[in-house]
């Protein structure tokens, strides 16, 4: 039971935080629950596609194999299906009517995926406690940050139609890039790259904070009739 709580707790904390940051017109619980469910369901096609892609891993050696595993197998597949789930969930929904909403929904989808992934890692490891604690501070928040970056650009695409295709592309490309870099650094085993991991995380936290503030401030201006 304690392993289940350890795996679930960071997801719940992040979800409450994102919900709290949504200051205006809170999103309906049924749609948030659906977003979480979409993230959970996305694990199945992600697992199937990653399984197929991993069959081509032996074609690459050294850092090229690491790059392939990090960017193609993990980054492209996971962020691709999370983007698809987020888009299907809210793109045509009338509830998607505030700038910050894109972040909320994309993070809920990402946390649905992270929840299942976290449970699988914790219960498949001989040292589930250590894995759970490590992932609570690294992988789970990372998935949330990828979701913020995705949702930020999804909102820009929704509310600034003159550059819709560009922002929709960024909604996948930006989280995919950060996800790939995150995994590549950890998978490489290179001491120089590993030394850059903490600065990389700090930069990602700063970037995510700025993106959340930009959309929150935009909603605040609109709410107060200043735009």
N, C-alpha and C positions, 0 to 999 in steps of 0.2 A: 504493500500500500504506500509506503514512504517513497518508493521509486516512482510510482504513478504521480504522486503529488509533486515530486521533484521535477518530473518531465512536464507537467501541466502548469505549474505555478508561474514560470516566466512568461508563458503565453498569455495567461489570464492578466498578469500585471500590465503587460504591454497593451492588451486590448482595452483595459480600463483607462490606461493613460491616453490612448488615441481617442477613445470615446469622450473623455473629459476635455481634451483639446478642441473638440468640435463645439464651438461656442454657440452657434446659431442653428436653429432647426435641427435638433438631434435626429439622427437617422432612425427609421423604424426598426424595431428589434427583429421582425421577421426577415427583413432584408439583410441585416447584419448576420443573422443566423444562417441565412442562405449563402452569404459570402464565405462564412467559415466552413460551411458544408462543401461549397465548391472547391475550396482549398484542400479539404480532406479527400474529396473524390479525385482531384487532380493527381494525387499520389499514384493512382493506378496507371494512367497513361504515361506518366513520367517514368515509372519503374519499367514499363514495357519498352518504351523508346530507348531509355538508357541502357537496358539490357542488349538491345540490338546494336546500338552504337559502340558499346564496349567490345563487341566482337571484332571491331576494326582497330582496336587499340594496338594489337601486335604489329600493325603496319608502321607504327611510329616508335622511335627509340629516344632515350634521354629526355631532354627538356621538351622536345616536340611531343612526346607521349604525355608528359605532364600538362602541356598546353592543351592538347586534345581532350584529356580527361577533365580539366578545369573549365575550359571555355565551351567546348562542344557537348560533351557528355552531360556535365552538370549545369553549367551556366545557361547555355542556349535552351536546353530542354526544360529545365525547371522554370526559368523566367518566361519562356515561351508559353507554357501552359498556364502559368499564373496570369500572364497578360490576357490570354484568351478567356480565362475564367472571369477576370475582372471586367473585361469588355462586355461579355455576354451578360454579366450580372446587372450592370447599371447604365450602359451607354444610352439606352433608349428609355430609361426609367425617369419618371417625372420627379423622383426623389433626388436625382442628381442635379440639384439646383443651386448649390453653393460651391465655391472654389475648393474649400477644404474637403468636400465630400469625396473627391477622387482619392485622396490620401486615406481616408477612413476605410473605404471599400477595398482598396488594393491591399492595405495592411491586414484587414480581416481575412482576405483570401490567402495572403502570405502566411498568416498565423495558423490557418487551417492546415496548410501544407506542413509548416514547421512542427505543429503538434504531433502529427502522425510520424514524421521523420524523427522527432525527438524520442517518442515512445519506442520506435524501432531500434534506435541506437542504444538507448538506455537498457532495454531488455535483452538485446543481443550481445551485450558486452559482459565479460566476466567481472568487470568492476563498474557496474552500473552507476554506483554512487558518484564516483570520480567523473565519469563521462557526463552524467547529468549536471553536476556542478559546473564543469567546464563549458558545456553547451549553453547553460543558462546565462553565462557571461559572454559568450562568443556567437555561436551559430544562430541561436534564436533571435537575439537583438539584430544580428546581421540580416536575417530574413526580413525583419520588420523594417530595417533601413532600406533594403532593396524595394520593399513595398511602398515606402514613402516616396522614393525616387520615381517609381512607376506611376503612382497615383498623382504626383505633382504634374507630370507631363500629360497624363490622361485628362486632368482638369484643364490644362492649357489647350489641349486639342478640343475639348468640349466648348470652352468659352471664348476661344479665339479662332474661329473657323477659317480665317484668312490664311492660317498656317497649320491647318488641321493635320494634313498628311505628315508634315515634318514632326509635329509634336507626338503624333501616334507612333511614328518611327522611334523617336526618343524614348517613349514610354516602355519600349522593349529594349532598345540599344543601351541606354544608360544603366539600368539595373543589371543587364546581362554583362556589361563591361566590368562593373564593380564586383559582381558575383564571381566572374572568371578570375579577376585579379586576386580576390580573397582566397579562392581555392588554390590558385597557382602558387601563391606565396607559401601556403601551408603544405601543399603537396611537394614542393620543390626540394625541401630539405636543405636548401642553400642558406648558409649562415648569414650572408649579406642580406638576402631577401627577407629572412626571418627577423632580422634586426629592424627592417622597415615595417614590420607588421603593425606594431603599436602606432607609429606615426600615421600609417595608412588608415587605421581605425579612427584615430583622432580626427583626421581630415574628413572621413566619411561622416562622423558624428556632426562635425561643424557644418558640412554641406547639407545634411538632412535637416538640421536645426534651422538653417537659413531658408530652406524650401518650405518647411512648415510655417515659419513666421511670415513669409511672403504671402502665402495663400490665406493665412489667418488674418493678416492685416488687410488684405483685399476684401475679405468678407466683412470685416469690421467697418471699412469705409462705406461699403454698399449698405450695410445694416443701418448706419447712421446717416444715410442720405447724402454722403459727401462725394459721390461719384455719379 
